[in-house]
Amino acid sequence: MRLVLSALLIAIMLAMLDNMIIGTAMPTIVGELGGVEHLSWVVTAYTLATAASTPIWGKVGDLYGRKGAFLTSIVIFLLGSALSGVAQDMGQLIGFRALQGLGAGGLMVGVMAIIGDLIPPRERGRYQGMIAATMAIAMIGGPSVGGFITDHWGWRWTFYINIPLGGIALAMVTAVLHLPKRERRTSGIDYLGAGLLTVGITAIVLLTTWGGTEYDWGSAMIIGLGAVGVAALVAFLYAEWRAERDGTVEPVVPLHIFRNRNFSLMSLIGFVLGFVMFGAMLYLPLFQQAVQGASATNSGVLLLPMLLAFMGISLVAGRYTTRTGRYRAFPIVGGALMVVGMVLLAQMDTGTSRLTSGIYMALFGAGMGFLMQITMLVAQNSVEMKDMGVASSTTTLFRTMGSSFGVAVMGALFTSRVQDEMAARGAGAGSGSVQDSAQLTADAMAALPAPAREAYQYAVSSGTQAAFLLGAVVAVAAFVAALFVREVPLRGSAPKPDAGAPTGAAEAAGKRPTAPVAS
């Protein structure tokens, strides 16, 4: 189990570190390959492929075997990494990044589903807390690792570094992972539904990525993407309903799982968590650099209060759940702390000290820690074992889509407020200059004339206040949803089995109940 867990943590680390590392290498990549006008696609292609493939990987694992699907995703990710490292122009890099993202979608889902197969829910909280800690470490160390590799080995090694790590995970999973075999007859996946879902996710992600940056929100392109996304998702729901009714093909996301109240609530909470968390992590460093005068490196270090609180609470909550089997209070407390944290962050201005902002971030991070892995645990406990992959992928997808919307909506509000404040203070900032000014370093800020610097700092402070206040309003939905969660007993919850009773290891071998949990 330790070897399997080590391999799974490496896989999570690969998926989480990738974008963190690449971000610091971007200027060097553009300097060598050119194509600065397509720079955003290096990230967008990866994000699109990951989001679109997530539900497909979950279903493939359920139908054709979790281990094979997971190994395939590792191979695809490593192939995309190797090809990205040898890219000769920006077009090639974008294409290979999409291939890499396709594998990354399977990494995230595969890890969660394998843990769901191997470990009873009562024991699962402890291991999922370790995964949350690994994610926090990746967020903390990713930018620094990327900078070190780029400076000393070259940007291509930001991709090559995945190969030995992924190779270790591949070998360990192949050798030591043994999952219970479940026979399941199927006439195949609902490929129409899979196609419609892919089109819908792609349109929505492009809308949230391009809206307010590449195109105006009211432009024909953005409106068209919204119409295509909505139409494709509505058609997808019909296709999945028909597939379940007729039974001729396996729906990619069986709609019956949403009849379980806890699963639906965890999906909603996961969406809100992604919305608020990624929006905050985008604009907190910007506030620290523009208003508090931190360097790019130090702004990452200054996020430590939030990430350490997130990591510590995740571990504590996981162990408490394992020991007691109780979890209902965690999403309630997490939702409340997230609301309070965002409200406090919205109070920060040009006079806020780093100590004060650190305390606010720690409260917000604690809220995330109570929610991150509990949402996955409760979602998995709410479905039958045969739907474990679908439950994992759907929960992950909702969080991913929430992050896309959060970055887009909070970004639009931030940009609008900065423009208004700069104009009101006579700085004459147009849309383009606002985008440029958002990238001002601490040194560049110091070189500005005092009136311009003060106007910009006030404008950024006002923009982050508006973005964080919106995040607080959205976070209320997670708190309200958490109030309606039922504490359904976790499967495999006997704290001390009697002699001869099945243990967690026996359950992991396929002997635990597979009946659906009452909704």
TIROFI-713331 format. One record per residue (C-alpha): y, z, x; residue in one letter. Coordinates in steps of 0.2 Angstrom, whole numbers, padded with zeros to 4 digits, always signed. Each point is the difference from the previous one (the first is absolute). Example, Ala and Ser with C-alpha at 12.3 -4.5 7.8 and 13.67 -1.06 7.14 Angstrom:
% residues 2
-0022+0039+0062A/+0017-0003+0006S/
//
This chain:
% residues 519
+0000+0000+0000M/+0012+0004+0014R/-0003-0017+0008L/+0002-0009-0017V/+0016+0010-0003L/+0007-0005+0018S/-0003-0018-0004A/+0008+0001-0017L/+0015+0009+0008L/+0002-0014+0013I/+0000-0013-0014A/+0014+0009-0009I/+0009+0002+0016M/-0001-0019+0003L/+0006-0004-0017A/+0015+0013+0001M/+0005-0003+0018L/+0001-0019-0001D/+0017-0002-0009N/+0007+0015+0008M/-0004-0007+0018I/+0006-0017-0004I/+0017+0005-0007G/+0006+0006+0018T/-0007-0016+0007A/+0009-0012-0011M/+0015-0003+0011P/-0011-0005+0014T/-0011-0011-0010I/+0015-0010-0007V/+0007-0001+0018G/-0016-0009+0005E/-0005-0010-0015L/+0016-0003-0008G/+0001-0003-0019G/+0011+0015-0004V/+0003-0007-0017E/-0018+0003-0004H/-0001+0017+0007L/-0002+0009-0016S/-0016-0010-0004W/-0009+0008+0014V/+0000+0016-0010V/+0000-0008-0017T/-0015-0011+0003A/-0010+0016+0005Y/+0006+0010-0015T/-0004-0014-0012L/-0018-0003+0007A/-0003+0019+0000T/+0006+0002-0018A/-0008-0015-0007A/-0017+0003+0008S/-0001+0019-0004T/-0008-0001-0017P/-0012-0014+0005I/-0007+0010+0015W/-0003+0015-0012G/-0010-0011-0012K/-0010-0009+0013V/-0005+0017+0007G/-0006+0006-0017D/-0010-0016-0003L/-0007-0005+0017Y/+0000+0015+0011G/+0013+0012+0007R/-0005-0001+0018K/-0001-0019+0001G/+0017-0002-0008A/+0008+0013+0012F/-0008-0008+0015L/+0007-0017-0006T/+0017+0007-0002S/+0000+0007+0018I/-0006-0016+0007V/+0014-0010-0009I/+0013+0013+0005F/-0005-0002+0018L/-0001-0019-0001L/+0018+0000-0007G/+0005+0012+0014S/-0007-0011+0014A/+0008-0016-0007L/+0017+0009-0003S/-0001+0005+0019G/-0002-0018+0005V/+0013-0008-0012A/+0011-0013+0008Q/+0014-0001-0014D/+0006+0010-0015M/-0010-0011-0012G/-0016+0004+0008Q/+0004+0018+0001L/+0004+0001-0018I/-0016-0008-0005G/-0010+0011+0011F/+0009+0015-0007R/-0006-0005-0017A/-0018+0000+0006L/+0002+0017+0008Q/+0008+0006-0017G/-0015-0006-0009L/-0012+0010+0011G/+0012+0015-0001A/-0002+0001-0019G/-0018+0002+0002G/+0002+0014+0013L/+0010+0011-0011M/-0011-0002-0016V/-0016+0001+0010G/+0004+0016+0008V/+0004+0009-0016M/-0015-0008-0009A/-0012+0005+0014I/+0006+0018-0001I/-0002-0001-0018G/-0018-0006+0002D/-0005+0013+0013L/+0009+0016-0005I/+0000+0009-0016P/+0017+0002-0008P/+0000+0019+0003R/-0002-0003+0019E/+0011-0016+0000R/+0017+0009+0000G/-0003+0006+0018R/-0004-0017+0007Y/+0014-0009-0010Q/+0012+0013+0008G/-0005-0006+0017M/+0004-0018-0005I/+0017+0006-0006A/+0002+0008+0017A/-0005-0016+0009T/+0013-0010-0010M/+0013+0012+0004A/-0004-0001+0019I/+0001-0019-0002A/+0017+0001-0008M/+0006+0012+0014I/-0007-0008+0015G/+0000-0019-0005G/+0018-0005+0005P/-0002+0010+0017S/-0017-0008+0003V/+0007-0017-0004G/+0015+0002+0011G/-0011+0006+0015F/-0012-0015-0002I/+0014-0013-0002T/+0009+0007+0015D/-0015+0002+0012H/-0013-0013-0005W/+0009-0012-0011G/+0001-0003-0019W/-0016-0009-0001R/-0009+0016+0004W/+0007+0008-0016T/-0014-0011-0008F/-0013+0000+0014Y/+0000+0019+0000I/-0009-0001-0017N/-0015-0009+0007I/-0008+0014+0011P/+0004+0013-0014L/-0007-0011-0014G/-0015-0004+0011G/-0004+0018+0001I/+0002+0003-0018A/-0011-0016-0003L/-0014+0006+0011A/+0000+0018-0007M/+0000-0006-0018V/-0014-0012+0003T/-0011+0013+0009A/+0002+0016-0010V/+0007-0004-0017L/-0014+0001-0013H/+0005-0001-0018L/-0011+0002-0015P/-0006-0017-0007K/+0003-0003-0018R/-0007-0015-0009E/+0012-0009-0011R/-0003-0016-0008R/+0015-0011-0002T/+0005-0018-0005S/+0014+0000+0012G/+0018+0005+0001I/+0013-0005-0012D/+0008-0013+0011Y/+0013-0005-0013L/+0006+0018-0001G/+0000+0002+0019A/+0011-0016+0001G/+0012+0006-0013L/+0002+0017+0007L/+0003-0008+0017T/+0014-0011-0007V/+0007+0015-0009G/+0001+0011+0015I/+0006-0013+0011T/+0015-0004-0012A/+0004+0018-0002I/+0000+0004+0019V/+0010-0016+0004L/+0013+0005-0014L/+0002+0018+0007T/+0001-0007+0018T/+0012-0014-0003W/+0011+0007-0014G/+0017+0005+0006G/-0004-0007+0018T/-0006-0018+0001E/+0006-0003-0018Y/+0012+0008-0013D/-0009+0010-0013W/+0006-0012-0014G/-0005-0016+0009S/-0012-0012-0007A/-0013+0004+0014M/+0000+0019-0004I/-0001-0003-0019I/-0013-0013+0002G/-0011+0012+0011L/+0002+0014-0013G/-0005-0012-0014A/-0015-0006+0010V/-0005+0018+0005G/+0001+0006-0018V/-0009-0015-0007A/-0014+0001+0013A/-0003+0019-0003L/-0001-0002-0019V/-0012-0014+0002A/-0010+0011+0012F/-0001+0014-0012L/-0007-0012-0013Y/-0012-0008+0012A/-0007+0018+0004E/-0001+0005-0018W/-0010-0016-0004R/-0011+0002+0015A/-0004+0018-0005E/-0003-0006-0018R/-0012-0014+0004D/-0008+0008+0015G/-0003-0017+0008T/+0010+0004+0016V/+0005+0016+0008E/+0019+0004-0002P/+0010+0003+0016V/+0008+0015-0008V/-0010+0006-0015P/+0012+0006-0013L/-0011+0014-0006H/+0004+0011+0015I/+0018+0001-0008F/-0007+0009-0015R/-0003+0015+0010N/+0016+0010-0001R/+0000+0007+0017N/-0003-0017+0009F/+0015-0007-0009S/+0011+0014+0004L/-0005+0000+0018M/+0004-0019+0001S/+0017+0004-0007L/+0003+0014+0012I/-0006-0011+0014G/+0013-0013-0005F/+0014+0012+0000V/-0006+0008+0016L/+0001-0017+0009G/+0017-0004-0008F/+0008+0016+0006V/-0009+0003+0016M/+0003-0018+0008F/+0018-0001-0006G/+0004+0017+0008A/-0009-0004+0016M/+0011-0016+0001L/+0017+0008-0003Y/-0002+0017+0009L/+0000-0008+0017P/+0015-0011-0005L/+0009+0016-0005F/-0004+0009+0016Q/+0005-0015+0011Q/+0016-0005-0010A/+0007+0017-0005V/-0008+0013+0011Q/+0001-0011+0016G/-0019+0000+0005A/-0007-0013+0010S/-0014-0011-0007A/-0013+0010+0010T/+0007+0017-0005N/+0001-0005-0018S/-0019-0002+0000G/-0001+0017+0008V/+0012+0008-0013L/-0013-0005-0014L/-0012+0012+0008L/+0004+0014-0013P/-0005-0011-0014M/-0015-0007+0008L/-0006+0016+0007L/+0002+0009-0018A/-0009-0015-0007F/-0015+0001+0012M/-0001+0019-0001G/+0000+0001-0019I/-0013-0014-0001S/-0012+0010+0011L/+0003+0016-0009V/-0001-0007-0018A/-0016-0009+0005G/-0009+0015+0007R/+0006+0011-0015Y/-0007-0013-0012T/-0017+0000+0010T/-0001+0019-0001R/+0005+0003-0018T/-0002-0017-0009G/+0017+0002-0008R/+0013-0013+0002Y/+0011-0002-0016R/+0014+0010+0007A/+0002-0011+0015F/+0007-0016-0009P/+0012+0012-0010I/+0007+0009+0015V/+0000-0016+0010G/+0010-0009-0013G/+0012+0014-0002A/+0003+0001+0019L/+0002-0019+0001M/+0014+0001-0013V/+0009+0015+0008V/-0002-0008+0017G/+0008-0016-0006M/+0014+0009-0009V/+0004+0010+0016L/-0001-0016+0011L/+0013-0008-0012A/+0012+0014+0004Q/+0001-0005+0018M/+0017-0007+0006D/+0009-0002+0016T/+0001+0019+0003G/-0018+0004-0002T/-0008+0007+0016S/-0017-0006+0007R/-0007+0017-0004L/+0004-0001-0018T/-0006-0017-0002S/-0016+0005+0009G/-0003+0014-0013I/+0003-0012-0014Y/-0012-0013+0007M/-0014+0014+0003A/+0001+0004-0019L/-0002-0018-0004F/-0014-0002+0012G/-0009+0015-0008A/+0001-0009-0017G/-0008-0015+0008M/-0013+0010+0008G/-0005+0008-0017F/-0001-0018-0008L/-0007-0012+0013M/-0018+0003+0000Q/-0002+0010-0016I/+0004-0016-0009T/-0014-0009+0008M/-0012+0015-0002L/+0003+0002-0019V/-0001-0019-0003A/-0017-0002+0009Q/-0006+0016-0010N/+0005-0009-0016S/-0012-0015+0001V/-0018-0004+0002E/-0007-0002+0018M/-0003-0019-0004K/+0019-0001-0002D/+0005+0010+0016M/+0007-0016+0009G/+0010-0006-0015V/+0007+0018-0002A/+0005+0001+0018S/+0008-0017+0001S/+0009+0001-0016T/+0008+0017+0005T/+0005-0008+0017T/+0007-0015-0009L/+0011+0010-0012F/+0007+0010+0015R/+0003-0016+0010T/+0009-0008-0015M/+0010+0015-0002G/+0006-0001+0018S/+0005-0018-0002S/+0010+0004-0016F/+0008+0016+0009G/+0006-0009+0015V/+0007-0014-0011A/+0009+0010-0013V/+0006+0014+0011M/+0005-0013+0013G/+0010-0010-0014A/+0009+0016-0005L/+0004+0005+0018F/+0007-0017+0005T/+0011+0000-0016S/+0007+0017+0003R/+0004-0004+0018V/+0009-0016-0005Q/+0010+0009-0013D/+0005+0015+0012E/+0004-0012+0014M/+0011-0010-0011A/+0008+0015-0008A/+0005+0006+0018R/+0007-0016+0005G/-0014-0005+0012A/-0003-0017-0008G/-0018+0000+0002A/-0009-0014-0008G/-0018-0002-0004S/-0005-0007+0017G/+0010+0013+0010S/-0008+0014-0010V/-0017-0007+0006Q/+0006+0000+0018D/+0008+0016-0001S/-0016+0008-0006A/-0007-0003+0017Q/+0014+0008+0010L/-0007+0010+0014T/+0008+0017+0005A/+0008-0008+0015D/+0007-0014-0011A/+0007+0013-0012M/+0008+0009+0014A/+0009-0016+0006A/+0008-0003-0018L/+0018+0006-0003P/+0001+0017-0007A/+0005-0006-0018P/-0013-0013-0001A/-0013+0012+0006R/+0004+0013-0012E/+0001-0012-0015A/-0017-0007+0005Y/-0008+0017+0001Q/+0007+0005-0016Y/-0006-0016-0008A/-0018+0003+0007V/+0000+0018-0006S/+0006-0006-0017S/-0014-0013-0001G/-0014+0012+0005T/+0006+0013-0012Q/-0002-0013-0014A/-0017-0006+0006A/-0007+0018+0001F/+0007+0004-0017L/-0009-0014-0007L/-0015+0005+0009G/+0001+0018-0008A/+0002-0008-0017V/-0016-0010+0003V/-0009+0015+0007A/+0002+0009-0016V/-0013-0012-0008A/-0013+0006+0013A/+0004+0018-0005F/-0001-0003-0019V/-0016-0010+0002A/-0008+0014+0011A/+0003+0012-0015L/-0013-0010-0010F/-0014+0000+0013V/-0016+0009-0005R/-0009+0010+0013E/-0017-0009-0002V/-0013+0009+0011P/-0003-0009+0016L/-0018-0007+0002R/-0011+0009+0012G/+0011+0016-0003S/-0013+0014+0003A/+0008+0010+0013P/-0017+0008+0006K/-0015-0010-0006P/-0016+0010-0003D/-0015-0002+0011A/-0008-0017-0004G/+0016-0006-0009A/+0007-0017+0005P/+0013+0002+0014T/+0015-0011+0004G/-0011-0009+0012A/-0013-0004-0013A/+0013-0006-0012E/+0007-0011+0013A/-0017-0008+0001A/+0002-0006-0018G/-0006+0015-0010K/+0016+0006-0007R/+0003-0004-0019P/+0008-0017-0003T/+0004+0003-0018A/+0019-0003-0005P/+0011+0015+0000V/+0006+0004-0018A/+0018-0006-0002S/
//
